[in-house]
Amino acid sequence: MNGRIIVVAAAFIFSGHVFAVPPPEAQPQAVSQPALHGDGWQLVRSIELGSSGNYIHFVLIDSKRDMDTAVYGAALSKICRSETDFCRVRFWNEARLIPHAVSFTPEQFKGLRAEYVFNRAGGVQEMRYACTVVSDKNQCFSN
């Protein structure tokens, strides 16, 4: 009986499933916060940029409302209201495309609907939409 327990325990330990945890530096730094949401949008996750204390916020927009720029503005005003120096928000209309890291794949970029960047130190404040959301070439990006 004891021999059987040892064999099962050894197989369990050496399978790698129990201890297959990436080192802490490889894991994205997601912030715990109350679920922010509004009419037509919800904050899915926020990931810290290194150890800067600045975050990129990933938002899901209702696919039926993703051409309504007021929905994006409502999300920004709620998410960025306490950010006095830096706020970056990226928007998707498909939950499966929202990244779990700061960088994203070409497929995730293709699904990106809008991006807002505010950086007081760099003098940047810009809201850009996918050209399928807003056709004004001064406010859109092609993906």
Phi, psi and omega in degrees: 000311180298323178296321179294319179296318180295317179297316179296317179296317180296318179297321180295314182293316184279355178292338178088348182289328183283321188250018181275065180249125180295155179300152184307324182290343180272347181271136177296147180267087178274142181264139174273131180203163176298147180295115176268135179199168178202190181292104178095004180207159172208140176285124182267314179198161175231133182237130181288140175277098184062234176239035186281340187084359176259143186235151167257128182258132182251121188239139174261124177260138175302125184299336178280347183241010188288355174258003178267100184296340177295330178295318179296316179298321178295319178297314181299316183295328180278318183287319187265001187299330180260005180266104185272339184240334185206135173204128177228128183227132176242143186237137173229158176249008175229120183301324183296340182269350183288122183293160174255008180218168181297318178275163180215165184280165175303322178296320178293322177296320180298329179273354180297127183263328180194162177212136178242135177228127172230123178219101183302315182298324180270357180066033183246132169211110187213135173243123179231144181242158169298145182296344175280348176265309179232125185273353179294114184301338178280345181242004186233163174232148178267132177225000000 
